[in-house]
Amino acid sequence: MAKILESKSNILESYLEGPKKMLINGRWTASEETFETINPATGKVITEIYAASEKEVDQAVQAAKAAFKGPWSKFSPAQRSDVIHKLADLIEEHQDELTYLETIDFGSIESLSRHGWVIGAANHLRYYAGWATKLNGETMSLTSGGNKHAYTIRQPVGVCGQITSWNFPILGVAWKLGPALAAGNTTVLKPSQNTSLSTLYLGELIKEAGFPDGVVNIITGSGSKTGEYITSHPDIDKIAFTGSTSVGKGIMRKSADTLKKVTLELGDKSPHIIFADANIKKAVQHAFTGFTMNQGEVCAAGTRVYIEREIYEKVTEQLVKMANDLKVGDPFDSESEMGPLVSKEQYDRVTNYIEIAKEEGGEILAGGGRPDDENLKDGYYVKPTIIAGLNENCRAVQEEIFGPVLCVLPFVDVDEVIERGNLTEYGLSSGVHTRDINKAHKVINALDAGTVWVNGYMNSDSNVPLGGFKQSGVGAEMGFPGIDIYTKSKSVVIDLDD
C-alpha cells in the first residue's frame, strides 16, 4: 500500500472526500440518497456514493440519446478509434490511482489489480478501438436476378444500458464500453454497488479523453432500484448485464415489454477434468489457480475438479498442500497471494455453503473458514477450501458459491466424466487436461459449455469470444461477436432500372 500512497496520497485523499457524484451529460451530479462503500479488508467505510433515483437515470438516458443523435454521430470510425485509444492511454497513465481504488474497494491483491485488471482494461479498449474502422456490411447476389444491387449496412444499436459486476470492476467496464463505443453507441453505465470507485474515477478520464458530453454516463446505486430503472426505461435500446443467473432472468422479463436487445453473462459451475495421462504438475497448478484466482470470485472458476481415479489421491494431496501454503492477507501486502471476499454478504454466503457441504457429508480437506491471523479478523477473508466426499446431488457441487471453494470428485472413464460434467444448469466454461488428442476432442465436442480450455485454464483473450450455454447467458463478449451484439444490420436493395 505504501508504494502507491507515497506518490499519490494527496490525489487519492482528495478524491475520496465527500460523497462521490455520478457522471451525467459530462457533469458530476448528486442525488438525494447515498450509500456507503466498504473496504473488504477492514470492514470500514471508505466513502459514500450517491444513489441514482429514477430521475437521474432518465437524465442520463436522455443525455445519451441526445449525444447519439448529435455530436457522437458525427465522429468518423477513425475518430471513435482515436478517443478510445486516448482513454486506454489515460488508464495506463493513472494506473496507480485506479489500482489503489480497485484494491481498496474490491479486495483483489494489488499486483492482480494492476497487471490483470487495470492494464487489462487498457489493452481491451485498444483491441476494440481497432474494430471501429472494420465494421463492414456485405454485398450479395439476388436469387431472383434482375438489374438490382443489394447490400447490408452495419449500424449502432443506439442507447445501451450496461450493468457490470463487482468481481471485475474496471476490466468488466472495459469489456462493455470498448465494443459499444467502437460501434458508435452511447451508454448509461452502472457499476456494481459494491465496487463503484474505479468506474467513477474512469469518468474523469473519459472526460479528459475527448468524448462528447452524454456519450458515456455513469450512474450508481443498487441493482434492485437503479438497475431496474435502467432495464425498464423505454428509451434504452439494448441491455448488457453481467451477474447472477436469477437477476439475468429478471432483466429479460423487464426488457420484454420494449423488446430491447439483451446480452447476459451469468453464472456457472465449471467442470475441470484431469485425466491420468495429463501433465500432472501443470494440471494441478491450473486447477488450483482456477478456483483461487481473484478469491474465487470468477464466474468461470473451475470449482468442480474431476480427477481420474488412479491419480485422485496424488492430485488431491498436491491441491491440499497448495491451499494450506497459500498466503491469505492484506491485498496491499506484496506477500499476499489472495485477498478478502468483496463484502460481508459474500463472506456469509461462502461460509454458509461450506457448512452446507459438511451437512451433506463433505470432508473439509483444507481451509473451511477464516485465517487465524488476528490482523485479518475484521476483513472478509476465507481460506482456500477443498471439499471431498460429495456427489452431483449436493448443493455445494451444483450451485455457484462464488468464493475459493473447490469440490474434488474422482471418476473412472471418459464417458462417465462427460455425463457428470454436464450435470448442471450452467454452461459457461470448462477445462480438460490430457495428452491424448482424440480424448481431448471427444470431451471438447461433448461438454455443454461455451468455452473449453485444454491443458490450461482461464486462458482468456480479447479476441476469443466468451459466452454461455444453457443458463449461463445470452450472447458473447470478446472478439467479433462482442461488438456484433452492439450493431444492427440494415438491408438495402436498389433497383437499377429506370
Secondary structure as UniProt FT lines:
FT   HELIX           2..15
FT   STRAND          22..24
FT   TURN            25..26
FT   STRAND          27..29
FT   STRAND          33..39
FT   TURN            40..43
FT   STRAND          44..51
FT   HELIX           54..69
FT   HELIX           71..74
FT   HELIX           77..93
FT   HELIX           95..106
FT   HELIX           110..111
FT   HELIX           112..118
FT   HELIX           119..131
FT   TURN            132..133
FT   STRAND          139..140
FT   TURN            143..144
FT   STRAND          148..156
FT   STRAND          159..163
FT   HELIX           169..182
FT   TURN            183..184
FT   STRAND          186..190
FT   TURN            193..194
FT   HELIX           197..209
FT   TURN            213..214
FT   STRAND          216..218
FT   HELIX           223..227
FT   HELIX           228..232
FT   TURN            234..235
FT   STRAND          238..242
FT   HELIX           245..256
FT   TURN            257..259
FT   STRAND          261..265
FT   STRAND          271..274
FT   TURN            276..277
FT   HELIX           280..292
FT   HELIX           293..296
FT   TURN            299..300
FT   STRAND          304..308
FT   HELIX           309..325
FT   TURN            331..332
FT   TURN            334..335
FT   HELIX           344..359
FT   TURN            360..361
FT   STRAND          363..366
FT   HELIX           374..376
FT   TURN            377..378
FT   STRAND          385..388
FT   TURN            392..393
FT   HELIX           395..398
FT   STRAND          405..411
FT   HELIX           414..421
FT   STRAND          429..433
FT   HELIX           437..446
FT   STRAND          451..454
FT   TURN            462..463
FT   STRAND          466..467
FT   HELIX           470..472
FT   STRAND          473..474
FT   STRAND          476..477
FT   HELIX           479..484
FT   TURN            485..486
FT   STRAND          487..495
//
